[in-house]
Structure formats: structure tokens, C-alpha cells
Amino acid sequence: MCAHSKITIKAIEAAIKKFGISNVRIPHLEPRLHVVPTDKVAIIRREPDGTKSIDSVRWGLVPRWAKSLDAIKGAAMFNAKSETLATLPSFREPFRNKRCIVVIDSWYEWVKEKKKSTPFHIHKPDDAPLFIAGLWDTWRADDGEIVESATMVTRATVGPMTRLHTRMPIVLADEAIEQWLDPTITDAAPLTALLEASFFQDFAIDAIDRVPDPESKPKSPQMKLFG
């Protein structure tokens, strides 16, 4: 499960540099130490001309066929199980042709023992950005409102992560990212195999005193990216 994340300008800048992205469209994204569903997150996706873009979208998938935003119960689709991407109506079409990478720095989990809950901060040992397999969609209201949204794909936990939760986001290995974004791959089998085999799992897991308030913003001299 991944419902509490962290996103900084450092991660976005690293993603832009790593993928050579020239289409930067993130005016509504603010760096935060604690991002929750319905907040804005950054996604990388491939444009029709083959280039990559980075955009800010709502975290919590709103299927294009949803009758209203209320119909999807707010933030209910912030995660998508890899095992059901090809079968559930909400994810089936995006799995075929609307795949993306969600960019975050890290995420948080809580472990409850007796009456105490201990928060943990999960990140790469070198604090490099996490590139999570994601799906996106575009919803249009009758009055013309357009909402672009995304979900993070999860799998059963492995290794040390099993002591924190039963699910974990699929942080794609570098060699799998281009395949995940490849629009010519539409069959479920190779995509499912990719998710099962090509993911990062050697995380640093740190117990922390508290998780930052959802309104907390990191201090940065580079706010121009988001203005």
C-alpha cells in the first residue's frame, strides 16, 4: 500500500534530467514532505510524437467513464493491484494504453504494536527518486471540467518490506521503464511479466519519530519549476 508519499523539487529535476524531458507541465504541483491521495503528483508519460512529458495530475484515478468525481469515492483508486490490472474495468484500458511513471522521493508506512504505531520512511539508500509504475486517465464532466489523474501500481511485499505491510508500490528498475512506457506493447502478458520481474526492492527502511504534516513543504531555492 502506498497512501503517504514525499515529493521534492530535487526528485523532479532528477527525473527531467534522467529522461531528457523537454515537455515540463507541472504548474500546479507543489513539493511536499507528505503527499496524500487527491493531492497533485508528478507523472512521466510518452506523447504521441514519441517524446516524454512530465505533468502534474490528481493522485487517485478517475476513470473516463465515471459519472462524477463523487462516484469513485474520493481517493479510493490511489493504488492498483498488479494482479487485477488486466481485468478490472477501472484499470483495463489504462493498462493497455495509458501507462505512466509516478515520481516520488519516498513513502511512509506505519506499524502498530500493541497500542503504539511507529512510522517508517522508505526510500532508496542513495535517496534517488522512485519511478513507480502507474496508470493515468482523463475524465471530462458535462460542464467541460477536465481532470487528469493517476494511480500507483502495487504488488505483494517482498523481503524486509513484509514486516511493514502486505503491499508495496512497484518501483521499476531502470531497464524496465522504457518498456512500461512503450505504446506498442498492449498485451497484458508481457506487461504483467515486466511488473513481476523488473522492480527495485533494496530499500532503506528508517523508523522515524513522526511523519510530517500533509501541509509541510520542503525549503528550496528552486521554486521556479513550480511557478
C-alpha positions in Angstrom: 0.0 0.0 0.0 1.2 3.5 -0.7 -1.0 6.3 0.5 1.5 8.7 2.0 4.5 9.9 0.0 7.1 12.6 -0.3 7.9 14.7 -3.3 10.6 17.3 -3.7 12.0 19.5 -6.5 15.2 17.5 -6.3 13.3 14.4 -7.4 11.5 16.2 -10.3 14.7 17.8 -11.5 16.5 14.4 -11.4 13.7 12.9 -13.4 13.7 15.6 -16.0 17.5 15.3 -16.5 17.5 11.5 -16.5 14.8 11.2 -19.2 15.7 14.3 -21.2 12.2 15.7 -20.8 11.5 19.0 -22.6 7.7 18.9 -22.1 7.5 20.1 -18.5 3.9 20.8 -17.5 3.8 21.0 -13.7 2.4 24.4 -12.7 0.1 23.1 -10.1 2.5 20.7 -8.4 4.0 21.8 -5.0 6.8 20.0 -3.4 5.6 18.4 -0.1 7.1 16.3 2.6 3.8 14.4 3.0 1.6 13.9 -0.1 -1.8 12.2 0.3 -4.4 11.0 -2.2 -6.2 13.7 -4.2 -3.0 15.9 -4.0 -1.1 16.5 -7.1 1.7 14.1 -8.1 4.2 14.2 -11.0 3.9 11.6 -13.8 6.1 10.9 -16.8 4.3 9.6 -19.9 5.0 9.3 -23.6 3.5 11.8 -26.0 2.0 10.8 -29.5 5.2 12.1 -31.1 7.4 9.8 -29.1 8.8 12.4 -26.7 8.2 12.2 -22.9 6.4 14.8 -20.8 6.2 15.4 -17.1 2.8 16.6 -15.8 1.0 17.2 -12.5 -2.2 15.2 -12.1 -4.6 14.2 -9.3 -3.4 11.2 -7.2 -6.4 8.8 -7.3 -7.6 7.5 -10.7 -10.9 8.8 -12.1 -11.9 6.5 -15.0 -13.0 8.3 -18.1 -16.5 6.7 -17.8 -17.1 7.8 -14.2 -20.4 9.6 -13.9 -19.0 12.1 -11.4 -16.0 12.6 -9.1 -18.1 11.5 -6.2 -18.9 8.2 -7.9 -15.3 7.0 -7.4 -15.4 7.7 -3.7 -12.8 10.4 -3.5 -9.3 8.8 -3.3 -10.3 5.2 -3.5 -8.2 4.4 -6.6 -4.9 5.8 -5.5 -3.4 2.3 -5.7 -4.0 -0.5 -8.2 -3.1 -4.1 -7.6 -0.9 -5.5 -10.4 -2.8 -8.8 -10.3 -6.0 -7.2 -11.5 -4.9 -4.6 -13.9 -6.0 -6.6 -16.9 -9.4 -7.4 -15.6 -10.9 -4.6 -13.5 -12.9 -2.1 -15.6 -11.2 0.9 -14.0 -7.7 -0.2 -14.9 -8.1 -2.4 -18.0 -8.0 0.3 -20.7 -5.3 2.4 -19.0 -3.2 -0.8 -18.5 -3.3 -1.2 -22.3 -2.5 2.3 -23.4 -2.3 4.9 -20.6 0.7 3.8 -18.6 3.0 6.3 -16.8 5.7 6.6 -14.2 4.8 8.3 -10.9 7.8 10.2 -9.5 8.3 10.5 -5.7 11.2 10.6 -3.3 9.9 8.1 -0.8 6.8 6.9 1.1 5.7 6.2 4.6 4.1 3.2 6.4 3.0 2.7 10.0 3.5 -0.5 12.1 1.1 -0.9 15.0 2.4 -2.9 18.0 0.1 -3.1 21.0 -1.1 0.5 21.4 1.7 2.2 19.6 2.1 3.0 15.9 5.6 3.6 14.6 6.1 5.4 11.3 8.7 4.2 8.9 10.3 6.1 6.0 11.0 4.0 2.9 13.5 5.3 0.3 16.4 4.3 -1.8 19.7 4.1 0.1 21.2 6.9 -2.1 17.9 8.9 -1.9 17.5 8.7 -5.7 13.9 9.3 -7.0 11.5 6.4 -7.1 10.0 5.7 -10.5 6.7 3.9 -9.8 4.7 2.0 -12.4 1.4 3.9 -12.8 -1.7 4.3 -14.9 -3.4 7.6 -15.9 -6.8 8.6 -17.3 -8.7 11.7 -18.4 -12.2 12.4 -17.1 -14.5 15.1 -18.6 -17.5 16.5 -16.8 -20.7 17.6 -18.7 -19.8 21.2 -17.9 -16.4 20.8 -19.6 -14.2 20.3 -16.5 -11.2 18.1 -17.2 -9.5 16.0 -14.5 -6.3 14.1 -15.3 -5.5 11.5 -12.6 -3.2 8.6 -11.9 -2.7 5.6 -9.7 0.3 3.8 -8.4 0.6 0.0 -9.2 1.3 -2.2 -6.2 2.4 -5.8 -5.6 2.7 -8.2 -2.7 5.6 -7.1 -0.4 8.9 -8.9 -0.5 12.0 -9.1 1.8 12.1 -6.7 4.7 9.1 -4.8 3.5 6.8 -7.7 4.6 7.1 -6.5 8.2 5.6 -3.2 7.3 2.7 -4.0 5.0 1.2 -6.7 2.7 1.5 -4.4 -0.4 4.2 -2.2 -1.8 4.4 0.1 -4.9 6.3 -1.3 -7.9 9.4 0.8 -8.3 10.5 -0.1 -11.7 14.2 -1.0 -12.4 15.8 1.4 -14.9 15.8 -1.2 -17.7 12.0 -1.7 -17.4 10.9 1.9 -17.6 11.1 2.3 -21.4 9.1 -1.0 -21.8 6.4 0.2 -19.4 6.1 3.4 -21.4 6.2 1.8 -24.8 2.8 2.4 -26.5 3.3 -0.5 -28.9 3.1 -3.0 -26.1 -0.6 -3.5 -25.4 -0.8 -7.2 -24.5 -1.2 -8.0 -20.8 1.2 -10.9 -20.6 4.5 -9.1 -21.3 3.4 -6.2 -19.1 2.5 -8.4 -16.2 5.8 -10.3 -16.6 7.6 -7.0 -16.5 5.9 -6.0 -13.3 6.7 -9.3 -11.7 10.4 -9.4 -12.6 11.7 -5.9 -13.1 11.3 -4.0 -9.8 13.6 -2.4 -7.2 13.4 -3.9 -3.7 16.6 -2.9 -1.8 15.1 -0.1 0.2 16.3 1.7 3.2 13.7 1.5 5.9 14.0 4.0 8.7 11.9 4.3 11.9 11.1 8.0 12.4 9.5 9.9 15.3 6.7 11.4 13.2 5.5 11.9 9.7 5.4 15.5 8.5 2.1 17.2 8.4 0.4 17.0 5.0 0.8 20.7 4.5 4.5 20.6 5.1 6.7 21.9 2.3 10.4 21.5 1.9 12.5 24.6 1.8 14.0 25.1 -1.7 15.6 27.9 -3.6 14.3 26.4 -6.9 10.6 27.1 -6.7 10.6 28.5 -10.2 10.0 25.0 -11.5 6.5 25.0 -10.0 5.5 28.6 -10.5 
